[in-house]
Amino acid sequence: MLGKVQPAYFPCVFGAGGGEALDGKVVLERFSALAEEIRRATGNARTPEQVAEGFVEIAVGNMANAIKHISVQRGHDVTEYTLCCFGGAAGQHACLVADALAMTRVFIHPFAGVLSAYGMGLADQTAMREKSIEVRLEGASRAVLEEELERLACAAREELLAQGVSDERMRVVRRVHLRYEGTDSALVVLFGTLGEMLGQFESAYRKQFSFLMPGKALIVEAVSVEAIGAGESPPETEVAGRASEAPAAIDRARMFTGGTWHDTPVYRREELGAGARLDGPAVIAEANATTVVEPGWRAEVTRLGHLVLERAVARERRTALGTQADPVMLEIFNNLYMSIAEQMGLRLQNTAYSVNIKERLDFSCALFDVEGNLIANAPHMPVHLGSMGESIRTVMRENAGTMKPGNVYVLNAPYNGGTHLPDVTVITPVFDRAGREILFYVGSRGHHADIGGITPGSMPPDSKTVDEEGVLIDNFLLVEEGRMREQETIALLSSGRYPARNVQQNIADLRAQVAANEKGVQELRRMVEHFGLEVVRAYMRHVQDNAEASVRRVLGVLKDGAFEFPLDNGAAVRVRIRISADRRSASIDFTGTSAQLPDNFNAPKAVAMAAVLYVFRTLVDDEIPLNAGCLKPLEVIVPEGCMLNPRYPAAVVAGNVETSQCITDCLYGALGVMAASQGTMNNFTFGNDRYQYYETIAGGSGAGPGFAGADVVQTHMTNSRLTDPEILEWRFPVLLESFSIRLGSGGKGHWRGGHGAVRRVRFLEPMTAAILSGHRLLRPHGMAGGEPGQPGRNWIRRSGGGISELGPNDKAEMQAGDTFVIETPGGGGWGPSD
């Protein structure tokens, strides 16, 4: 219908007999009906062609974001590369995808439509060998590496020889896997002199992580070889040249692109000789593919028949779209904002030091507008979602008029948008290129393995004040005009009655958060350069308005409700939800919740807001970024001085991880949506002055109308994963004995609650271990006649054979051979059992 695929030049492969042509008429009929449906539902009068192109634009944006995802993950800047096309449809979108990636060259092989199959037939044969080494990279180690590489090379060559690959067709590539001492991320470099390997490593590390760690020793984690038997590919034949660089078209067609119709020449690829040049717009048809040369692009045929497409005219910036949001552009910007936050997360994961961030993914990254409103939060940790905005506004308020380009701020204060002290937030203002105006803010929040406090891991089960939970950081200048204030930061982390135990680990993770923010800064600036500042700002408003409208639609089908959720410690969270008469807004009132507690189950108000934001976002079926707009239809009442809005210096470490889960289940209960999930994060910490470790352990999720609960899954306000067993046992003196499903722990019902887990960790040397958990005394509730799930249990099997029972929030001294056992709760069931 858009004219980019011409039925007259497309193979007849459709219909029952596989011999019918494309039917352009039925396509037009279907899109005309869809355009009319859109007009009736929204009042937006779009032509069928505009509707179809909208789908193409969204698809192009998704393809571009997927390419960014895998390239950013590996530290590559795609703008420096050529886009290579695979598949018959790739050439139809190649120019548009390249534009979305700011790439200026596209390569299309003569067999692009069947390139995967063609490549398999011509592929090299390879044999690989790898061996762990774990030695420092220094002069004396080079001989060891050379010897091991030669041994591996001989084994790989023998494998290929046995497959019939001749020796003259074979080559061997030798590689070394290097990492900084004390980190887990190894980068692969070619074996060479010490200077060559160091240079390769630093170049790759700087590209991927944006900084180096001078003074750190390099560790050879492993060596590897790859023996390659060259494929017996036939020589590529040259195509005949043409006297004219501008060949004659075989036809002309109307093509709709860029919002308008174009009179477009059509060419057959097999009739294009070497040196032929075509200016877009143009359509190049062939048996296995179609290539569209968009306006502003030029195609040239090489002597081997390859098509090379290059940007001939600089890309035009989009103009502001006004106050009326375009639905296609809204979807594109939704995806773009989320993609930037996700790219920040990849940078943070790759550059972090602690297993908490690198392995467990206990972090969140987000974008904010110039007023500090959340625009997009990647789907990282829900408990961080609604609270980071207050941290941004704290930095804005406390540094008004003094912020400069290159400044980065850090805080963890629970009374200024923080959640609990281990969650450290790094905030970067995004200035324009000239450094005069702040355009946006970006933030990353990571759970540090230790921030001080009375127990290793900074999750004490028995803290009474926030000072016992670690070092409190409130609006600290971390980076000043591009220079990290490392010594000042070390002094801060080393201060107070209970300082951080591993300051260098904190510094390394802070560097990673700064690097993640810088990725957000770069991508936002690229977005501004591509679309223009006014468009980007307009769509920051539009995505919030769209989220607000989505939540208001949900409110139209909800009913008033109330719920009381008791905790093991005797406190209770109470909520009443009132839907307004016009069904367009709601009041969420926590009046009646227990007063501020003497223990650490108090939750900062930011945590309560995060839970509300999370719950109402999950009720929206549309794929929208979670942002501040979701809260606009909601009035949230949290009385000051209650356990959900405590006064300094209340202890809050459990409020973030435990009380947040209670709030979530309480809200779902009031709305009648689902039974309780395990209602806890099962926070397990252990350590000493040398080691500090923290993890949360999955349990059962609650059932609901039409679905059973899931077994052993992280639920609601946590989205972290467990450390890989090999990494856990490599980095810490423990042994993971088992991790299994706790059968029978899910609540019975027409829809069963999910089962919890049993996790056994054996200690290999003395350490302090602590557990901070819930639903050890009370069972997670069922709903609509469903039974509650089983409560959890914490206990220790001593090396001498005895058993030590532990409470919901407890700590113990572990000796070598002792095993800490955690049984997590099951979720509640829904409906009476059949």
Buried (B, 14 or more C-beta within 10 A) or exposed (E): BBBBBBEEBBBEEEEEEEEEEBEBEEBBEEBBEBBBEBEEEEEBEBEBBBBBBBEBBBEBBBBBBEBBEEBBBEBBEBEEEBBBBBBBBBBBBBBBBBBBBBBBBBBBBBBBBBBEEBBEEEEBBBBBBEEEBEBEBEEEBBEEBEEBBEEBBEEBBEBBBEEEBEEEBBEBBBBBBBBBEBBBBBBBBEBBEEEEBBEBBBEBBEEBBBBEBEEEEBBBBBBBBBBBBBEEEEEEEEBEEBEEEEBEBEBEBEBBBBEEEBEBBBBBBEEBBBBBBBBBBBBBBBEBBBBBBBBBBBBBBBBEBBBBBBBBEEEEEEEBBEEEBBBBBBBBBBBBBBBBBBBBBBBBBBBBBBBBBBBBBBBBBBBBBBEBBBBBBBBBBBBBBBBBBBBBBBBBEEBEEEBEBBBBBBBBBBBBBBBBBBBBBBBBBBBEEEEEEBBBBBBBBBBBBBBBBBBBBBBBBBBBEBBBBBBBBBBBBBBEEEEBBEEEBBEBBEEBEBBBBBBEBBBBBBBBBBBBBBBBBBBBBEBBBBBBBBBBBBBBBBBBBBBBBBBBBBBEEBEEBBBBBBBBBEBBBBBBBBBEEEBBBBBBBBEBBBEBBEBBBBBBBBBBBBBBBBBBBBBBEEEBBBBBBBBBBBEBEBBEEBBBBBEEBBBBBBBBBBBBBBBBBBBBBBBBBBBBBBBBBBBBBBBEEEBBBBBBBBBBBBBBEEEBBBBBBBBBBBBBBBBBEEBBBEBBBBBBEEBEBBEEBBBBBBBBBBBBBBBBBBBBBEBBBBBBBBBBBBBBBBBBEBBBBBBBBBBBBBBEEEEEEBEBBBBBEBBEBBBBBBBBBBBBBBBEEE
